Amino acid sequence: MLQAHNNYRVQHCVPRLVLNDDLSRSAQSYAEYLVKSGTLAHSDNRNDIGENLYKAYNSKCLKQMNGKTRYTI
């Protein structure tokens, strides 16, 4: 994933990103916390580090009523 991302960066004369093992461990730990707690919220302990959150679901699990999504099944 990092190599593919860096390929795009090179095309735009932007420096390559370098993997940071400490940051990776911290991100994994926080992701596991979010799963266990059932929440989706930015960390309060980012220390000026960017953070993107993403949530997805399978649209086949949605119940439609009057053309609008009402709840998940």
N, CA, C and O of each residue as an XYZ file, in Angstrom:
292
protein
N       0.824     -1.181      0.000
C       0.000      0.000      0.000
C       0.876      1.256      0.000
O       0.617      2.201     -0.745
N       1.899      1.256      0.831
C       2.779      2.424      0.899
C       3.499      2.633     -0.430
O       3.641      3.765     -0.893
N       3.951      1.546     -1.038
C       4.648      1.661     -2.322
C       3.721      2.239     -3.391
O       4.127      3.108     -4.162
N       2.492      1.764     -3.437
C       1.529      2.281     -4.418
C       1.266      3.766     -4.175
O       1.193      4.550     -5.121
N       1.125      4.146     -2.920
C       0.899      5.552     -2.572
C       2.100      6.400     -2.994
O       1.941      7.483     -3.556
N       3.285      5.900     -2.722
C       4.496      6.641     -3.088
C       4.658      6.766     -4.598
O       5.209      7.757     -5.077
N       4.190      5.780     -5.351
C       4.249      5.885     -6.813
C       3.473      7.107     -7.292
O       3.929      7.808     -8.195
N       2.321      7.371     -6.708
C       1.543      8.564     -7.061
C       2.246      9.836     -6.601
O       2.233     10.845     -7.307
N       2.847      9.792     -5.442
C       3.539     10.979     -4.924
C       4.696     11.373     -5.842
O       4.903     12.557     -6.108
N       5.445     10.387     -6.322
C       6.580     10.648     -7.211
C       6.100     11.325     -8.496
O       6.766     12.221     -9.015
N       4.950     10.895     -9.006
C       4.406     11.483    -10.237
C       4.099     12.972    -10.076
O       4.037     13.711    -11.058
N       3.910     13.401     -8.831
C       3.566     14.798     -8.571
C       4.691     15.552     -7.866
O       4.473     16.602     -7.262
N       5.904     14.992     -7.956
C       7.099     15.623     -7.382
C       6.941     15.919     -5.890
O       7.371     16.964     -5.401
N       6.323     14.989     -5.187
C       6.120     15.104     -3.742
C       6.986     14.038     -3.078
O       7.063     12.917     -3.582
N       7.638     14.354     -1.966
C       8.506     13.364     -1.316
C       7.756     12.087     -0.920
O       6.572     12.115     -0.584
N       8.474     10.991     -0.971
C       7.910      9.700     -0.560
C       7.641      9.696      0.937
O       8.312     10.385      1.706
N       6.652      8.911      1.336
C       6.391      8.688      2.755
C       7.243      7.528      3.241
O       7.591      6.640      2.462
N       7.576      7.531      4.509
C       8.370      6.462      5.118
C       7.553      5.869      6.257
O       6.989      6.602      7.069
N       7.491      4.551      6.317
C       6.740      3.870      7.365
C       7.398      4.095      8.719
O       8.614      3.964      8.857
N       6.591      4.432      9.711
C       7.064      4.648     11.071
C       6.473      3.539     11.938
O       5.263      3.508     12.161
N       7.310      2.634     12.426
C       6.834      1.478     13.187
C       6.092      1.872     14.458
O       5.083      1.254     14.799
N       6.576      2.891     15.163
C       5.898      3.331     16.389
C       4.504      3.874     16.077
O       3.542      3.569     16.781
N       4.402      4.666     15.037
C       3.117      5.226     14.646
C       2.165      4.119     14.182
O       0.971      4.159     14.479
N       2.691      3.139     13.461
C       1.874      2.009     13.009
C       1.312      1.224     14.189
O       0.137      0.856     14.189
N       2.144      0.969     15.190
C       1.677      0.244     16.386
C       0.608      1.040     17.121
O      -0.393      0.478     17.566
N       0.816      2.330     17.249
C      -0.148      3.184     17.927
C      -1.480      3.204     17.178
O      -2.541      3.113     17.796
N      -1.430      3.320     15.863
C      -2.650      3.339     15.053
C      -3.395      2.013     15.160
O      -4.621      2.000     15.271
N      -2.669      0.902     15.129
C      -3.299     -0.413     15.247
C      -3.962     -0.577     16.604
O      -5.075     -1.094     16.700
N      -3.287     -0.142     17.636
C      -3.835     -0.229     18.987
C      -5.124      0.584     19.104
O      -6.097      0.122     19.700
N      -5.134      1.785     18.542
C      -6.326      2.625     18.625
C      -7.461      2.039     17.785
O      -8.624      2.106     18.183
N      -7.132      1.468     16.630
C      -8.155      0.824     15.796
C      -8.806     -0.334     16.549
O     -10.022     -0.510     16.491
N      -8.001     -1.117     17.250
C      -8.542     -2.231     18.037
C      -9.426     -1.717     19.171
O     -10.449     -2.327     19.482
N      -9.041     -0.601     19.790
C      -9.861      0.013     20.836
C     -11.218      0.437     20.269
O     -12.254      0.199     20.891
N     -11.211      1.064     19.087
C     -12.463      1.506     18.478
C     -13.391      0.330     18.198
O     -14.599      0.421     18.414
N     -12.825     -0.772     17.718
C     -13.637     -1.962     17.443
C     -14.247     -2.493     18.731
O     -15.445     -2.768     18.788
N     -13.431     -2.638     19.757
C     -13.920     -3.177     21.034
C     -14.960     -2.276     21.681
O     -15.915     -2.769     22.282
N     -14.790     -0.966     21.568
C     -15.714     -0.030     22.220
C     -16.933      0.279     21.351
O     -17.905      0.866     21.827
N     -16.880     -0.115     20.081
C     -18.000      0.147     19.183
C     -18.191      1.619     18.880
O     -19.305      2.060     18.598
N     -17.113      2.380     18.935
C     -17.188      3.815     18.677
C     -16.381      4.180     17.439
O     -15.582      3.386     16.943
N     -16.601      5.380     16.957
C     -15.809      5.933     15.863
C     -15.557      7.390     16.209
O     -16.407      8.247     15.969
N     -14.403      7.665     16.765
C     -14.073      9.016     17.224
C     -12.578      9.242     17.099
O     -11.778      8.319     17.250
N     -12.217     10.482     16.822
C     -10.798     10.813     16.755
C     -10.150     10.650     18.125
O     -10.778     10.871     19.161
N      -8.904     10.266     18.104
C      -8.118     10.122     19.323
C      -7.846     11.494     19.930
O      -7.636     12.469     19.209
N      -7.849     11.562     21.237
C      -7.495     12.807     21.926
C      -5.985     12.959     22.053
O      -5.505     13.993     22.515
N      -5.241     11.949     21.652
C      -3.801     11.895     21.881
C      -3.046     11.824     20.554
O      -2.214     10.936     20.369
N      -3.326     12.752     19.622
C      -2.724     12.689     18.292
C      -1.394     13.412     18.174
O      -0.637     13.126     17.247
N      -1.083     14.318     19.055
C       0.203     15.033     19.018
C       0.514     15.620     17.643
O       1.598     15.403     17.101
N      -0.435     16.361     17.084
C      -0.256     17.020     15.782
C      -0.047     16.051     14.624
O       0.565     16.409     13.618
N      -0.548     14.835     14.758
C      -0.460     13.841     13.688
C      -1.844     13.716     13.064
O      -2.842     13.607     13.776
N      -1.903     13.730     11.741
C      -3.186     13.602     11.053
C      -3.840     12.260     11.332
O      -3.167     11.271     11.622
N      -5.158     12.242     11.239
C      -5.895     11.006     11.520
C      -7.150     10.987     10.654
O      -7.977     11.896     10.731
N      -7.287      9.959      9.839
C      -8.479      9.787      9.017
C      -9.242      8.575      9.513
O      -8.662      7.512      9.737
N     -10.543      8.739      9.682
C     -11.401      7.639     10.101
C     -12.351      7.315      8.956
O     -12.782      8.207      8.226
N     -12.674      6.036      8.805
C     -13.553      5.602      7.727
C     -14.445      4.489      8.234
O     -13.991      3.589      8.940
N     -15.709      4.553      7.875
C     -16.653      3.515      8.267
C     -17.434      3.103      7.027
O     -17.848      3.952      6.239
N     -17.633      1.818      6.858
C     -18.379      1.310      5.714
C     -19.339      0.232      6.189
O     -19.178     -0.330      7.273
N     -20.314     -0.041      5.382
C     -21.261     -1.108      5.677
C     -21.720     -1.705      4.363
O     -21.489     -1.140      3.294
N     -22.360     -2.833      4.452
C     -22.869     -3.524      3.287
C     -24.289     -3.032      3.033
O     -25.161     -3.230      3.879
N     -24.541     -2.409      1.909
C     -25.857     -1.834      1.636
C     -26.947     -2.890      1.517
O     -28.128     -2.550      1.584
N     -26.591     -4.157      1.343
C     -27.590     -5.221      1.280
C     -28.281     -5.417      2.626
O     -29.348     -6.027      2.686
N     -27.695     -4.914      3.693
C     -28.247     -5.080      5.034
C     -29.183     -3.941      5.425
O     -29.649     -3.896      6.564
N     -29.460     -3.042      4.526
C     -30.298     -1.890      4.860
C     -31.752     -2.151      4.489
O     -32.038     -2.681      3.415
N     -32.647     -1.790      5.356
C     -34.078     -1.919      5.108
C     -34.584     -0.610      4.516
O     -34.388      0.450      5.110
N     -35.229     -0.668      3.363
C     -35.757      0.523      2.708
C     -37.263      0.625      2.955
O     -37.987     -0.362      2.825
N     -37.721      1.810      3.307
C     -39.147      2.075      3.482
C     -39.442      3.404      2.807
O     -38.816      4.415      3.124
N     -40.389      3.409      1.882
C     -40.742      4.627      1.156
C     -39.525      5.243      0.467
O     -39.414      6.465      0.372
N     -38.621      4.400     -0.010
C     -37.453      4.879     -0.732
C     -36.349      5.446      0.129
O     -35.336      5.906     -0.398
N     -36.517      5.426      1.449
C     -35.495      5.955      2.342
C     -34.998      4.857      3.264
O     -35.767      4.003      3.707
N     -33.720      4.890      3.543
C     -33.142      3.918      4.458
C     -33.600      4.230      5.873
O     -33.456      5.360      6.340
N     -34.144      3.242      6.551
C     -34.680      3.459      7.894
C     -33.836      2.797      8.982
O     -33.627      3.387     10.043
N     -33.359      1.610      8.739
C     -32.588      0.908      9.759
C     -31.820     -0.228      9.106
O     -32.063     -0.575      7.950
N     -30.902     -0.796      9.849
C     -30.149     -1.936      9.342
C     -30.744     -3.218      9.876
O     -31.311     -3.251     10.967
N     -30.608     -4.265      9.100
C     -31.120     -5.578      9.489
C     -29.975     -6.424     10.001
O     -30.182     -7.575     10.386
